[in-house]
């Protein structure tokens, strides 16, 4: 769990963690808050839960992905999940159900839908089901890809892939997902994993995220020839759809 000056969001995330029925957990907190006392104080109640192995580390604020990499370096478990401050696990059975799926399938990674909450409009929606292999054929350029809030992955695999690449300021999780797609196919579950509030960096800087997504696909998937043409087409197609929604429809609603 990465947190920076968001004690309230951190408390919400930890409440959802404490509610889980699955109890074979290690919690690594990477804190970059200006007040270095707030988060350790909140961790006292978690340390009292003997079934959670809590580790805490403060680091200077250099960005979310360097902080997530510190958590990945410190992890001792078999699978990693990034529940950052403000995110919450959807219901108390989620981790138990995920653990069973990981055990049954012997997979490297797993993802499922998340609930996206728009605080401004007080609405929420569950990300739709999508055909992983169909989107893979289109180089994941059509706007369908797992969020880190819905993804569990092998710690060993994430480390071997180099973790989160800091050259991608707001989409290093997407770049790492692309690398995972080259490694193996995921297990996909149909139950919501987490709840995510809109308004983060990728939400506010959506144009920049498109540029980074395209760069990541070119560097990692390396489309060439006709595949490169298709990737550019779908990138522009998806950009146009998002632009129409954000710049025309959403503004009109305001």
N, C-alpha and C positions, 0 to 999 in steps of 0.2 A: 504494500500500500504506500503510494507516494502522496505526500501532503505538503502544502505550502500556504501558510496563513489562512487556513480554513478549518478551524477547530470544530465549527458547527457541522460542516460536511463530513469531517472525519468521524464525529460521534455517530452520525446516521449510518455511515458505512460499518462501523464497529458493532452497532446494535444489530444490523442484519447478519453479521458474522457470528455473534454470540447466539443468535437464534437458531443456527444450523444444528441439525441432528447428527451430522457427520463430525466425528471428533478426533480425527488423526491429522491435525493441522499444525503448520508452522506459519506464524505471522511475522513478516519482516516489514518494519516501518522505516521508510526513508523520509526524513523530515527536513525541509528547507525553510521552515518558518522563522521570521525575525525574532519572535519570542520563543526561546528554546525551552521554556518550562511548560507551556500549555499542553503539548501532545504527551510528554512523559507523564504528566498528571492524569491525563485521560486513560493512559495505559494501565494504571494501577488496577482497575476493575478487571481488565483482561488477564493480567498476570495472576489474579485470584482464581481464574478458570484454569484449573490444573491441566485440562486437556488441550490448551493452546500453548505452544512453545513460542513465546514472544521475544523478538529481537528488535532493537531500536538503534538507529544510526542517524545522526544529524550531518548534513552536508551543505556547503554553500550552494545557493540557488544558481545552477547553470543550465536548467532546462529539465523538462519532464523525462525525456528519454535517457539522459545520463543518470538521472535518479533511478529510473526503472532498471537500468543496467546494473547499478549498485545492488539492487534487490536481487537481480538474477545471479550475480556473483556470489552473494551470501547464501542463496537458497540451498538447502540440504535435502529437500524433498524430491520426489520423482517427477512431479508435474508442477508447473507454475501457473498462477492466475493473478492478474493484476486488477485488484479492487481499489482503485484510487479514491481519494477523498471526495465525497459527494455521490459516488456510485453506490448502489446497494444490491445485494443478492435478492432475487425476486421473491423467494419463499423459503421456509426452513428446510425443505427437502432437496433443494437444488444440488448441493455438494454431494449428498449421498447418492442421488441419481446419477450425477456425472461420474463419480468414483466407480459405480457399478458398470457404467458403459465403458469406461477406460479399461477396467479389468476384463470385461467380457470380450472386448475387441482387440486388446493388445495393441492399441494404436499409438501413434506419435502425437497426434493432436486431435482436438474435438472442438466443434463450435455449435452454437445454437442462437436462436433469435434473442433480441433484447427489446425491452420496452423503452421507447424514447418519449420523454416528457417535455413538452413545450411550456415552460413556466409562464411565458408572456401571454399565451392564448389559453392556458389552463387545459390543454388537451394532451392526450397520449395515444401512441400507436405502437403495435408490435411489428417489428421488421418482418416483411413477408418471407415465406419459404421461397427458395430459388434452387435452380438446377446447377449444382457445382460444376459438373463436367461440361455442361453447355456454356457456362460463363468462362470456363477454362479455355474453351475453343476460341472465345472472343477476347482472350488475354485479360480477362477481368476488367475490361474497359467500359462496361455498360452500367456501372454504378452498383453492382452487387458484390459485396465482399464482407467477410466477418469483421466485426469490431473487436478490439481487444477485450471489451467488457463481456463478450460472449465466447471467448476463446480460452481453452486450456491446452498447454503444450508441454512436451517433454523438456525438462530443464537441460538435459544433456544435448538434445537437438538444438535448442535455442542458443546454447553456448557455442556449439560447433558451427552454427550459422553466423556467429559474430555478434549476437544480441541486436539491440536497436541501433541502427546506423545514424549517428547524429548529423550527418549531412542533410537528412530529411527532418527539417525543423518541426513540422506538424504532421508528418505522415510516416514516421519510421515504423509504426506498428503495421501499416499497410505494406511497406517494403519487406518486413519480416514475414508477413503472411504470404507474400509472393514466393519467398524462399522456401517456406514450408510446403507450398503447393508443388514445388519441384522435388521435394524430398519424399513425400507420400501423400496419399489421399486422406482426408479427414473422416472422422465419424461425425455425422450431423444429427443433432437431436432436435425434436420439435417442440420442446417446452422452453419458455423464456428463462434465460439465465440471470439477467440483471436488469436493473432500471437505471437509465442514463438521462441526466438532465442536459438539454441543449444549452449552448452558449459557450462551449470551449473554444480552443484555438482553431480547430478545423471547421467549426461552425461559423465563427466570425471571419475567418480568412479563407473562405471557400474557393476563391479564385486561385490563391496560392496553392491550396491543396490539390487542385486539378493539375497544375504545372508539376507538382512533386509526384503525383500519381503517375503521370505520363513519363517523367524521368525515371521513376522506379521501374516501370514496365520495360522501358528501353534497356536499362542497365542489367536487369535481372532476367527477364524473359527473353530479351534479345530478338524481338521479331525482325524479320528481314523480308525483302521482296514484297510479295502480295500481302503477307501477314502484317508487315509494317504499315502498309496502306490501310488495311482493315482496322488496325489499332488506332490510327489517326482518325479514321472515320468515326469509330465508336466513341472516341474521346470527345470529338466535336459534337457528336449527337447528344451525348450525355450532358456536356457543358451547356448546350442550347436548352435542354429541358430544365436544368437547374436554374439557368439564367431567367427563363420565362417565369418560373415559379417565384424565385426570390425577388426579381426586379419588377415584375408586373403584377402577378397575382397577390403575393404577400404584401406588397406596398399598397395595393388597392384595398386590401382588407383593413389596413391600418387607418 
